[in-house]
Amino acid sequence: MAKRSDAAGLARQILDMNAFSASARPAGSHTLLDRRLANVGAAAVLFYSEPLEIVSASGSWVTAADGKRYLDFYNNVPSVGHCHPRVVAAISEQIGSLNINSRYLSGVVDQYLEALKATFPASLSNVVLSCSGSEANDLALRIAAAFTGGTGVIVTENAYHGNTSIVADISPSGWKKAHQLPHVVTIPAPADAGTYQSLEDSFAADVRAAIAELDRRGHKLSAFICDSIFSSDGVYADPPGFLRRAVEEVHAAGGLYIADEVQPGFARTGDAFWGFARHKVTPDIVTMGKPMGNGFPMAGLVTRPDLLERYCRDTGYFSTFGANPVAAAAGTAVLNVIEEEQLQANARIRGEQLMQRLSGLASKGGEVVGVRSAGLFIGIEMSDADFASRVINGLKDREVLIGAAGRFGNVLKMRPPLSLSADEADMFVDRLTDVLAA
Ligand SMILES: Cc1ncc(COP(=O)(O)O)c(C=O)c1O
């Protein structure tokens, strides 16, 4: 397998990155924080050692209870801009006339399904809508198992795919302690070619080795699932095409390739509407969520009819809220806004603008290791997680929100709204430069 350096520190769990810790709670009275901790208990997950109370948002900006406005480079859910008026209007109008479970005919729903399908290769002609990316991945894994008769799953070593029981089992970045499951084999993120000619070759070799390992453990391959931008692994986008041979290996072994587009999908990568399209591969199943309704909770998958038919032969599938008309109205508005405001092109142009300045970025102590991106999905690798954390908090002090990713929590993760303006992009780099120089 391709080698990787562990020099950046100890592996981190995704929810621990940039998280509030009760043991380091700020002094003084924090009524809302106390209430949250009392209400949610051990499952409470909050950003920052001093969590923010956000009260409203618009475009690329969120406003906190104390009146401060933060430039939001973290939230990829309100992808066409916070509270986009077209999406708000579509949701309001639809909920004012009808919202009902998915077992009735609805022109609003089928209009959406058709518009969504038009963004995919023609072979992916069946859509199942759900309410979360986790549910979509759960169903994708079950479809793959039914179709292939296999149980083995290959994932990258810091992947996150969601929170249902079977999906948590294939989400190493969510594991708090060693979690050896015989049917799950992890492979390194596509960070470097190691001793191979190309990243495409080394990643394919890792997948081939994982298939052999599953075989050794008595598990036939069911699926290789990866987030097409490797977000929680630390953002690995280039060179486009490096997934191709890995997918061929999966198919040759009788497995399916599931493209998890929950993070990179819906035009964020700029040069394509879907992350997998940058790699010129056609998945067997694509899952999506987060930006799909610009904050309205909706998700889903697209797949080939033969795969879905095989699954539904043995198991019924129904979701009460999955394909409700309000979700369809929100989803339609999002697709329309992306097209009419040319947000895919904007993601590419603003991404290039950011990269021009970010690629020359340096810190006083030389802690900036590298910058990786596709469109408005950007990762900046730092020498270690402590420095990354200092930058994240320094940016918060300068009213900018970003996050962390990577196996060691040492990668700054940026995903601003696709509607980002040139001034906002410059403002971000100015403030980041200021933090790095401090
Ligand atoms: C790549 C990826 N897949 C799936 C999920 C799960 O989506 P959800 O939180 O909507 O269940 C996430 C959530 O962070 C994700 O990042």
The ligand as a Tripos MOL2 file, in Angstrom:
@<TRIPOS>MOLECULE
LIG
   16    16     1     0     0
SMALL
NO_CHARGES

@<TRIPOS>ATOM
      1 C1        -19.1780   12.3770    2.9090 C.3       1 LIG1
      2 C2        -20.3770   12.2610    3.8160 C.ar      1 LIG1
      3 N1        -21.2540   11.2740    3.6020 N.ar      1 LIG1
      4 C3        -22.3480   11.1380    4.3720 C.ar      1 LIG1
      5 C4        -22.5950   11.9770    5.4300 C.ar      1 LIG1
      6 C5        -23.8080   11.7870    6.2890 C.3       1 LIG1
      7 O1        -24.7960   12.7340    6.0100 O.3       1 LIG1
      8 P1        -25.8810   13.1130    7.0950 P.3       1 LIG1
      9 O2        -25.2030   13.8110    8.2160 O.co2     1 LIG1
     10 O3        -26.8560   13.9730    6.3340 O.co2     1 LIG1
     11 O4        -26.5290   11.8390    7.5390 O.co2     1 LIG1
     12 C6        -21.7020   13.0290    5.6910 C.ar      1 LIG1
     13 C7        -21.9370   13.9610    6.8110 C.2       1 LIG1
     14 O5        -21.0940   14.7130    7.2410 O.2       1 LIG1
     15 C8        -20.5640   13.1630    4.8660 C.ar      1 LIG1
     16 O6        -19.6760   14.1410    5.0590 O.3       1 LIG1
@<TRIPOS>BOND
     1     1     2 1
     2     2     3 ar
     3     2    15 ar
     4     3     4 ar
     5     4     5 ar
     6     5     6 1
     7     5    12 ar
     8     6     7 1
     9     7     8 1
    10     8     9 2
    11     8    10 1
    12     8    11 1
    13    12    13 1
    14    12    15 ar
    15    13    14 2
    16    15    16 1
@<TRIPOS>SUBSTRUCTURE
     1 LIG1         1 GROUP 0 **** ****
